[in-house]
């Protein structure tokens, strides 16, 4: 039988998206102007739009490690419940009578409570993992969309300049620029990108709100463990 | 119910409770891994930090309560074993007959 303590392994942060797949997903970025601006910024030590995704996700690795820790605490509780039943079985084989019956009832409920704690920790761990993955993905999407917005901004500036430069005179150049179909298309794309950023942010917010609701029941169970009389310590009232 | 007891078996159970008390002490330290600081930043993950802090605090309380319950239960089991060793069989049986009614 596995000792409960053996489940208390150093918590690790599960990678939301494997690095190899993440690279494939980012391939379109290689063709964007913002990608090369980001690379140049990296070289000179400036913060880049890639950092934006990290900033938006926050310290997701720490939250992911907390999820793993909760899962391990659940396994600890499960293992102790199993051991408690095994040890109690050995005691029940040699101890009979009213006092033995009361002790048996007490330690059986004790093991049930440990099982319940194990389930609660596992539920919390699952919710933490799912939320971490969702928020991390939303943050990456926001980072990519900001890259796209920069690309659109650069394209808009280049096309505007070209239109102004190609005008026969300065008169009417600005009007020509704003009414150009190419520029209107860029503005429409820009609005869509902003909407997509807001959608991604809203999706992440919804995930966070759902997390708070989902962990409330298992959290209440854990709080109940500390507040209820079971398990108070075993008490043989004849022993002073 | 016919009364019978082997105090040595009770001591072994008490020793197991003591071991679990020590292991739970380790779990209290380990529960610190469930703590997540806000870090003072402003990001999407911050919205779940209050709930994670609550989970961390509850985890700490759960294992402290468990440790205290295990330690006190061990003391009680050892005390019960000692009681039965100090009494003759007939007195112990009479005591048990009157117990938990």
Interface residues (C-beta under 8 A of the other chain):
Chain A: X3 X4 X5 X8 X11 X55 X56 X57 X58 X59 X60 X62 X63 X65 X66 X68 X69 X70 X72 X73 X76 X80 X83 X84 X87 X88 X90 X91 X93 X94 X95 X96 X97 X98 X99 X100 X101 X102 X103 X110 X114 X117 X121 X124 X128 X131 X132 X135 X138 X139 X201 X204 X205 X208 X209 X211 X212 X215 X219 X222 X223 X225 X226 X231 X232 X233 X234 X235 X236 X237 X238 X239 X240
Chain B: X1 X2 X3 X4 X5 X6 X9 X10 X12 X13 X16 X20 X23 X24 X26 X27 X30 X31 X33 X34 X35 X36 X37 X39 X41 X43 X44 X45 X46 X47 X48 X51 X52 X54 X55 X56 X58 X59 X61 X62 X63 X64 X65 X66 X68 X69 X70 X71 X72 X73 X75 X76 X77 X79 X80 X83 X93 X95 X96 X97 X99 X100 X101
